Amino acid sequence: MERIAIFDLDGTILNTLPDIAGSMNRSLEKIGLPQHDVEKYKLFTGNGSKVLTERALGDNIQYFDELHTLYREDYAKNSRRDTKPYDGIVNMIAALKNADCHILVYSNKDDSDVKSVMSYYLPQISHVAGKVEGFAPKPDTAGLINEINKLNIKKPYKIYYIGDTITDMQCAKNLGAISIAVTWGFQNKEMLLSENPDFFAQTPSDVVKIILGDIDEV
């Protein structure tokens, strides 16, 4: 049976937190609003740039349009400063590709940002997509199903969804996919337990073992 591995981006395959935080903090500074510690952005990310902006603003929502525009402009220029793949990700991708597993990266980031960072850091993954107009963000699955269909894989196939947030685990359930929660990302294991994922992966090599069938239980 064909296998499809769907990966979230932020906090799953790329540590984008320094650049997300940097862009938003510079944008907040331009407006004269308080900045946030980098670690706090782990709680702000995962639902797209608009929700990120709302969370960064807190009670200052009247600045939403200005801040969102500033952030999008800054991040487009600075998304490849301090971002990097997590340790073991490159080897994980190679192992899955060698096993003829189809790989898709799907994110709530804006589509242009997804394509920019992925082409720079992980060009070996050719099918990547982000948030576009006309589709709701994850955990809604309509946009993701649209991308899966573009792979032109005949059924039956088995889908694995790999992510680091509650939103990802909810998306996996909505899709009917086997969920793999990674513990190195933006949300910790205790938070992810609330969604009862099928598997936890402590390392990228665990992801390979789960998908290739070398691990049959959590």
C-alpha positions as a LaTeX table, in Angstrom:
\begin{tabular}{lrrr}
\hline
Residue & $x$ (\AA) & $y$ (\AA) & $z$ (\AA) \\
\hline
Met1 & 0.00 & 0.00 & 0.00 \\
Glu2 & 1.21 & 3.49 & $-0.85$ \\
Arg3 & 2.17 & 5.70 & 2.10 \\
Ile4 & 1.80 & 9.46 & 2.41 \\
Ala5 & 3.62 & 11.37 & 5.14 \\
Ile6 & 2.13 & 14.82 & 5.74 \\
Phe7 & 4.32 & 17.13 & 7.79 \\
Asp8 & 3.52 & 20.38 & 9.52 \\
Leu9 & 6.28 & 22.95 & 9.06 \\
Asp10 & 6.81 & 25.28 & 12.06 \\
Gly11 & 8.04 & 23.31 & 15.05 \\
Thr12 & 7.99 & 20.01 & 13.19 \\
Ile13 & 10.60 & 20.05 & 10.45 \\
Leu14 & 11.94 & 23.60 & 10.76 \\
Asn15 & 12.66 & 25.61 & 13.88 \\
Thr16 & 11.26 & 28.89 & 12.60 \\
Leu17 & 10.67 & 30.42 & 16.02 \\
Pro18 & 13.64 & 32.87 & 16.05 \\
Asp19 & 12.62 & 34.43 & 12.73 \\
Ile20 & 8.89 & 34.55 & 13.54 \\
Ala21 & 9.62 & 36.22 & 16.87 \\
Gly22 & 12.17 & 38.57 & 15.35 \\
Ser23 & 9.83 & 39.76 & 12.63 \\
Met24 & 6.90 & 40.28 & 14.96 \\
Asn25 & 8.96 & 42.03 & 17.63 \\
Arg26 & 10.47 & 44.42 & 15.08 \\
Ser27 & 6.96 & 45.14 & 13.82 \\
Leu28 & 5.64 & 45.74 & 17.32 \\
Glu29 & 8.54 & 48.09 & 18.00 \\
Lys30 & 7.70 & 50.16 & 14.92 \\
Ile31 & 4.20 & 50.75 & 16.28 \\
Gly32 & 5.49 & 51.42 & 19.80 \\
Leu33 & 3.93 & 48.34 & 21.38 \\
Pro34 & 5.51 & 45.89 & 23.88 \\
Gln35 & 7.58 & 43.05 & 22.48 \\
His36 & 7.50 & 39.43 & 23.67 \\
Asp37 & 10.10 & 36.87 & 24.72 \\
Val38 & 10.94 & 34.41 & 21.96 \\
Glu39 & 9.63 & 31.45 & 23.98 \\
Lys40 & 6.21 & 33.08 & 24.27 \\
Tyr41 & 5.81 & 32.83 & 20.51 \\
Lys42 & 5.44 & 29.07 & 20.89 \\
Leu43 & 1.96 & 29.88 & 22.21 \\
Phe44 & 1.25 & 32.38 & 19.42 \\
Thr45 & 2.08 & 30.26 & 16.37 \\
Gly46 & 0.33 & 27.41 & 14.60 \\
Asn47 & $-2.83$ & 29.05 & 13.30 \\
Gly48 & $-1.53$ & 31.40 & 10.63 \\
Ser49 & $-0.20$ & 34.95 & 10.51 \\
Lys50 & $-3.53$ & 36.61 & 11.32 \\
Val51 & $-4.00$ & 34.69 & 14.56 \\
Leu52 & $-0.32$ & 35.24 & 15.37 \\
Thr53 & $-0.91$ & 38.98 & 14.98 \\
Glu54 & $-3.99$ & 38.90 & 17.22 \\
Arg55 & $-2.13$ & 37.02 & 19.94 \\
Ala56 & 0.87 & 39.34 & 19.77 \\
Leu57 & $-1.41$ & 42.38 & 20.10 \\
Gly58 & $-3.43$ & 41.19 & 23.08 \\
Asp59 & $-5.76$ & 44.06 & 24.02 \\
Asn60 & $-4.35$ & 46.37 & 21.34 \\
Ile61 & $-6.41$ & 44.82 & 18.55 \\
Gln62 & $-7.05$ & 48.24 & 16.98 \\
Tyr63 & $-3.55$ & 47.97 & 15.49 \\
Phe64 & $-4.30$ & 44.67 & 13.75 \\
Asp65 & $-4.20$ & 45.79 & 10.12 \\
Glu66 & $-1.04$ & 47.86 & 10.57 \\
Leu67 & 0.81 & 45.18 & 12.52 \\
His68 & $-0.21$ & 42.33 & 10.23 \\
Thr69 & 1.03 & 44.25 & 7.20 \\
Leu70 & 4.32 & 45.14 & 8.90 \\
Tyr71 & 4.85 & 41.55 & 10.01 \\
Arg72 & 4.16 & 40.09 & 6.57 \\
Glu73 & 6.59 & 42.53 & 4.98 \\
Asp74 & 9.32 & 41.90 & 7.57 \\
Tyr75 & 8.96 & 38.12 & 7.56 \\
Ala76 & 9.09 & 37.96 & 3.77 \\
Lys77 & 12.52 & 39.62 & 3.97 \\
Asn78 & 13.84 & 37.88 & 7.09 \\
Ser79 & 12.36 & 34.37 & 7.17 \\
Arg80 & 15.73 & 32.77 & 6.38 \\
Arg81 & 18.00 & 34.38 & 8.97 \\
Asp82 & 18.02 & 32.01 & 11.94 \\
Thr83 & 15.59 & 29.28 & 10.88 \\
Lys84 & 17.05 & 25.78 & 10.52 \\
Pro85 & 15.92 & 22.16 & 10.21 \\
Tyr86 & 15.76 & 20.24 & 13.47 \\
Asp87 & 18.54 & 17.71 & 14.01 \\
Gly88 & 17.82 & 14.50 & 12.14 \\
Ile89 & 15.22 & 15.95 & 9.76 \\
Val90 & 17.37 & 15.72 & 6.63 \\
Asn91 & 18.19 & 12.07 & 7.32 \\
Met92 & 14.52 & 11.36 & 8.08 \\
Ile93 & 13.44 & 12.77 & 4.73 \\
Ala94 & 16.09 & 10.76 & 2.91 \\
Ala95 & 15.01 & 7.53 & 4.63 \\
Leu96 & 11.34 & 8.08 & 3.79 \\
Lys97 & 12.10 & 8.95 & 0.18 \\
Asn98 & 14.30 & 5.86 & $-0.13$ \\
Ala99 & 11.31 & 3.82 & 1.04 \\
Asp100 & 9.14 & 5.40 & $-1.69$ \\
Cys101 & 7.00 & 7.25 & 0.83 \\
His102 & 5.24 & 10.30 & $-0.61$ \\
Ile103 & 6.02 & 13.47 & 1.36 \\
Leu104 & 3.82 & 16.55 & 1.61 \\
Val105 & 4.39 & 19.61 & 3.79 \\
Tyr106 & 1.21 & 21.50 & 4.68 \\
Ser107 & 1.18 & 24.53 & 6.95 \\
Asn108 & $-1.05$ & 27.30 & 8.23 \\
Lys109 & 1.72 & 29.74 & 7.26 \\
Asp110 & 0.99 & 31.86 & 4.23 \\
Asp111 & 1.69 & 29.87 & 1.09 \\
Ser112 & 4.38 & 32.25 & $-0.18$ \\
Asp113 & 6.29 & 31.96 & 3.11 \\
Val114 & 6.06 & 28.16 & 3.06 \\
Lys115 & 7.48 & 27.97 & $-0.45$ \\
Ser116 & 10.24 & 30.46 & 0.38 \\
Val117 & 11.61 & 28.72 & 3.47 \\
Met118 & 11.15 & 25.20 & 2.12 \\
Ser119 & 12.90 & 25.88 & $-1.18$ \\
Tyr120 & 15.81 & 27.36 & 0.78 \\
Tyr121 & 16.19 & 24.84 & 3.62 \\
Leu122 & 14.66 & 21.60 & 2.34 \\
Pro123 & 14.45 & 21.74 & $-1.47$ \\
Gln124 & 14.37 & 17.94 & $-1.62$ \\
Ile125 & 10.68 & 18.12 & $-0.68$ \\
Ser126 & 8.89 & 19.23 & $-3.83$ \\
His127 & 5.26 & 19.27 & $-2.71$ \\
Val128 & 4.73 & 22.02 & $-0.14$ \\
Ala129 & 1.74 & 24.27 & 0.49 \\
Gly130 & 0.46 & 26.85 & 2.93 \\
Lys131 & $-2.60$ & 28.95 & 3.62 \\
Val132 & $-4.32$ & 30.29 & 0.52 \\
Glu133 & $-7.54$ & 32.23 & 0.00 \\
Gly134 & $-10.61$ & 30.04 & $-0.32$ \\
Phe135 & $-9.56$ & 27.44 & 2.24 \\
Ala136 & $-9.92$ & 27.58 & 6.00 \\
Pro137 & $-6.78$ & 26.93 & 8.08 \\
Lys138 & $-6.10$ & 23.66 & 9.86 \\
Pro139 & $-7.68$ & 21.79 & 11.58 \\
Asp140 & $-10.05$ & 22.13 & 8.62 \\
Thr141 & $-8.96$ & 19.59 & 5.99 \\
Ala142 & $-10.39$ & 20.95 & 2.72 \\
Gly143 & $-7.15$ & 22.64 & 1.68 \\
Leu144 & $-5.10$ & 19.63 & 2.70 \\
Ile145 & $-7.32$ & 17.21 & 0.77 \\
Asn146 & $-6.91$ & 19.46 & $-2.25$ \\
Glu147 & $-3.12$ & 19.10 & $-1.96$ \\
Ile148 & $-3.32$ & 15.32 & $-1.44$ \\
Asn149 & $-5.34$ & 15.01 & $-4.63$ \\
Lys150 & $-2.58$ & 16.83 & $-6.51$ \\
Leu151 & $-0.25$ & 13.93 & $-5.69$ \\
Asn152 & $-2.31$ & 11.73 & $-8.05$ \\
Ile153 & $-1.87$ & 8.62 & $-5.95$ \\
Lys154 & $-4.33$ & 5.80 & $-6.52$ \\
Lys155 & $-6.22$ & 4.47 & $-3.52$ \\
Pro156 & $-5.83$ & 2.63 & $-1.26$ \\
Tyr157 & $-3.10$ & 4.48 & 0.58 \\
Lys158 & $-2.18$ & 5.06 & 4.20 \\
Ile159 & $-1.78$ & 8.62 & 5.48 \\
Tyr160 & 0.44 & 9.63 & 8.38 \\
Tyr161 & 0.16 & 13.15 & 9.75 \\
Ile162 & 3.16 & 14.46 & 11.70 \\
Gly163 & 2.95 & 17.65 & 13.75 \\
Asp164 & 3.80 & 19.38 & 17.00 \\
Thr165 & 0.57 & 21.10 & 18.04 \\
Ile166 & $-2.97$ & 20.40 & 19.18 \\
Thr167 & $-4.17$ & 21.90 & 15.90 \\
Asp168 & $-2.11$ & 19.33 & 14.01 \\
Met169 & $-3.53$ & 16.42 & 15.99 \\
Gln170 & $-7.07$ & 17.70 & 15.43 \\
Cys171 & $-6.35$ & 18.00 & 11.72 \\
Ala172 & $-5.08$ & 14.41 & 11.64 \\
Lys173 & $-8.28$ & 13.19 & 13.27 \\
Asn174 & $-10.45$ & 15.20 & 10.89 \\
Leu175 & $-8.53$ & 13.71 & 7.98 \\
Gly176 & $-8.73$ & 10.16 & 9.31 \\
Ala177 & $-4.94$ & 9.92 & 9.28 \\
Ile178 & $-2.57$ & 8.15 & 11.65 \\
Ser179 & $-1.34$ & 10.91 & 13.95 \\
Ile180 & 2.28 & 11.25 & 15.06 \\
Ala181 & 2.96 & 13.93 & 17.65 \\
Val182 & 6.55 & 15.11 & 17.82 \\
Thr183 & 7.95 & 16.19 & 21.16 \\
Trp184 & 10.70 & 18.54 & 19.96 \\
Gly185 & 8.39 & 21.28 & 18.70 \\
Phe186 & 6.48 & 24.27 & 20.02 \\
Gln187 & 3.97 & 22.41 & 22.23 \\
Asn188 & 5.04 & 19.88 & 24.85 \\
Lys189 & 3.91 & 16.29 & 25.32 \\
Glu190 & 1.57 & 17.16 & 28.19 \\
Met191 & $-0.37$ & 19.54 & 25.94 \\
Leu192 & $-0.51$ & 17.04 & 23.08 \\
Leu193 & $-1.77$ & 14.21 & 25.30 \\
Ser194 & $-5.18$ & 15.89 & 25.36 \\
Glu195 & $-5.67$ & 14.87 & 21.72 \\
Asn196 & $-4.63$ & 11.21 & 22.21 \\
Pro197 & $-2.32$ & 10.94 & 19.20 \\
Asp198 & $-1.67$ & 7.48 & 17.78 \\
Phe199 & 2.07 & 7.83 & 18.30 \\
Phe200 & 4.62 & 10.08 & 19.96 \\
Ala201 & 7.98 & 10.58 & 18.28 \\
Gln202 & 10.91 & 11.66 & 20.42 \\
Thr203 & 13.25 & 11.99 & 17.43 \\
Pro204 & 12.92 & 12.16 & 13.64 \\
Ser205 & 14.25 & 8.60 & 13.45 \\
Asp206 & 11.20 & 7.53 & 15.46 \\
Val207 & 9.01 & 8.97 & 12.71 \\
Val208 & 10.78 & 6.78 & 10.17 \\
Lys209 & 10.36 & 3.68 & 12.33 \\
Ile210 & 6.65 & 4.34 & 12.84 \\
Ile211 & 5.91 & 4.93 & 9.17 \\
Leu212 & 8.00 & 2.02 & 7.95 \\
Gly213 & 6.39 & $-0.29$ & 10.47 \\
Asp214 & 9.26 & $-0.90$ & 12.88 \\
Ile215 & 7.18 & 0.48 & 15.78 \\
Asp216 & 3.65 & $-0.88$ & 16.21 \\
Glu217 & 2.56 & 0.85 & 19.41 \\
Val218 & 2.99 & 4.15 & 21.24 \\
\hline
\end{tabular}
